[in-house]
Structure formats: C-alpha cells, structure tokens
C-alpha cells in the first residue's frame, strides 16, 4: 500500500471518524500518522467520532506507512495486540500466528487463518528493518 494513498473506504465502525478526518482535510495515511494526541482530542471534541477510534486509526496508519501493510492486515495486528512496529519486531512468527489466530477464533471467523509463519516472519523482518532505520 502506498503511504500517500487516500484513506479510501474504512470499515463501517469508523464511519464517523472517516467523515471527521475528511472534513479536516486529512485524506492520506501519512497525514493521519503524523497527528499528535492533542490533534486527535481536538478533532473528536464535540462530534460523534471518538478519540479511541481515532487513535486506533492512527496506529493502523503507522503500520500501513511504516511496514507497507494493507489496512486489513494492520487492523488484524492492532486488534491482536501487536499494535506497533516495535511490538511486532519483538514477537516471534509463532507468536504472531497464535495471536492473530486467537482473534479470528474469538470473532467466530470460520475461515482458515490468513496469517501463516512465512507471512508473520516477513512482517517481523520488515518491523525489525524499520527499527534499525530509525
């Protein structure tokens, strides 16, 4: 996914946040990633959007921008407890497969897990490379 790619259609649970971000002129993943906590608080004040969801979106934006992940993969990692590139870099491939599989089972998702050891290892290597660059 391209860093400056438009946010596009976010999941339905973020519709209020997406409308707020678009109204504020924040239309790319990199722009969302650069927002500070006080910016998110200011945006959420007085509207239907929540600071909690805006912070989740910012976390997803960081994974999308830093590791070039798709939104669905970034959301899966965030909700599995691997919310940052640092947390991902510290994990083992088996940890990633286990945590993402657990989330999918909790969601009663009867599909085969989309994360295998090779994919988990690739994500971890991307995260570790990114940490070395910073």
C-alpha positions in Angstrom: 0.0 0.0 0.0 1.3 3.4 -0.9 2.0 5.8 2.0 0.2 8.7 0.3 -2.7 6.6 -0.8 -6.0 8.0 0.2 -7.7 6.5 3.2 -10.4 5.1 1.0 -13.3 3.3 2.4 -12.6 2.5 6.1 -14.6 -0.2 7.9 -18.2 0.8 8.8 -17.2 1.0 12.5 -15.0 4.0 11.6 -17.6 5.9 9.5 -17.9 8.9 11.9 -14.1 9.1 12.2 -13.6 9.0 8.5 -16.2 11.8 7.9 -14.4 13.9 10.5 -10.9 13.3 9.1 -12.1 14.1 5.5 -13.8 17.3 6.8 -10.5 18.3 8.5 -8.6 17.7 5.3 -6.8 14.5 6.4 -7.1 12.2 3.5 -3.9 10.1 3.4 -2.4 7.5 5.6 0.8 9.6 6.1 -1.3 12.7 7.2 -3.2 10.5 9.7 0.0 9.0 11.0 1.5 12.5 11.7 -1.4 13.6 14.0 -0.5 14.1 17.7 -2.7 13.1 20.6 -3.8 16.7 21.1 -4.8 16.9 17.4 -6.9 13.7 17.9 -8.5 15.1 21.0 -9.3 18.4 19.3 -10.9 16.5 16.3 -13.0 14.3 18.5 -14.3 17.1 20.7 -17.9 17.8 20.1 -18.5 15.2 17.4 -19.6 11.6 17.0 -16.1 10.4 16.4 -14.2 9.0 19.4 -10.6 9.6 20.4 -10.2 5.9 21.0 -11.2 5.1 17.4 -9.0 7.9 16.0 -6.0 6.5 18.0 -6.7 3.1 16.5 -6.8 4.5 13.0 -3.5 6.4 13.7 -2.0 3.1 14.8 -3.2 1.4 11.7 -1.8 4.3 9.7 1.6 3.8 11.3 1.6 0.1 10.4 0.4 0.9 6.8 3.0 3.6 6.3 6.0 2.0 8.2 5.6 -1.6 7.0 3.6 -1.1 3.8 0.8 -3.3 5.0 -2.8 -3.4 3.8 -5.4 -1.9 6.0 -6.9 -5.3 6.8 -3.5 -6.7 7.9 -2.8 -3.6 10.0 -6.2 -3.9 11.7 -5.7 -7.6 12.4 -2.4 -6.9 14.0 -3.7 -4.0 16.1 -6.7 -6.0 17.4 -4.5 -9.0 18.0 -2.3 -7.0 20.5 0.6 -6.2 18.1 -0.2 -2.5 17.8 3.2 -1.1 16.9 6.2 -2.0 14.7 8.2 -2.4 17.9 5.8 -5.0 19.3 5.8 -6.8 16.1 9.6 -6.7 15.9 9.8 -8.2 19.4 7.5 -11.1 18.5 8.3 -14.5 17.0 6.5 -15.7 13.9 4.7 -18.3 16.1 3.5 -15.5 18.4 2.1 -13.6 15.5 0.3 -16.7 14.1 -1.0 -17.6 17.5 -2.3 -14.1 18.4 -4.0 -13.5 15.1 -5.5 -17.0 15.0 -6.8 -16.5 18.5 -8.5 -13.2 17.5 -10.1 -14.9 14.4 -11.4 -17.7 16.6 -12.8 -15.2 19.1 -14.6 -13.5 16.3 -16.1 -16.8 15.3 -14.5 -16.5 11.9 -14.7 -20.0 10.5 -12.3 -19.3 7.7 -8.7 -20.6 7.7 -6.3 -18.2 9.3 -4.9 -15.8 6.7 -1.6 -15.5 8.6 1.0 -18.2 8.2 4.5 -18.5 9.5 6.0 -17.1 6.3 3.8 -14.1 6.3 4.4 -13.5 10.0 8.2 -13.8 9.5 8.1 -11.3 6.6 6.2 -8.8 8.8 8.6 -9.2 11.7 11.6 -8.7 9.4 10.0 -5.5 8.0 9.4 -4.3 11.5 13.0 -5.1 12.6 14.4 -3.4 9.5 12.3 -0.4 10.2 13.6 -0.2 13.8 17.2 -0.2 12.6 16.5 2.6 10.2 15.1 4.8 13.0 
